[in-house]
Amino acid sequence: MRDKRSQRTEEQIQQHNADARVSMQQLREEQSEDTRAERNEVIRLEQRQSRRFTYSSMSLILNIMLIQKW
């Protein structure tokens, strides 16, 4: 009787450990997805700012060139 109880307890511990490993893996995957999404958003914002800066710079250069011609 005692062996059956200890065996059942051991099986429960192993199942609990397996469940915990699965939960931890799912958490890591969710964190990876969140991190990836944040990084992609930062890249998009940086690209948008870069395009704005390029446009502003080109506009300024063209204005200077036009003023110099006058």
Contacts in CASP RR format, 6 or more apart in sequence:
PFRMAT RR
TARGET T0000
AUTHOR 0000-0000-0000
METHOD contacts of the structure
MODEL  1
MRDKRSQRTEEQIQQHNADARVSMQQLREEQSEDTRAERNEVIRLEQRQS
RRFTYSSMSLILNIMLIQKW
END
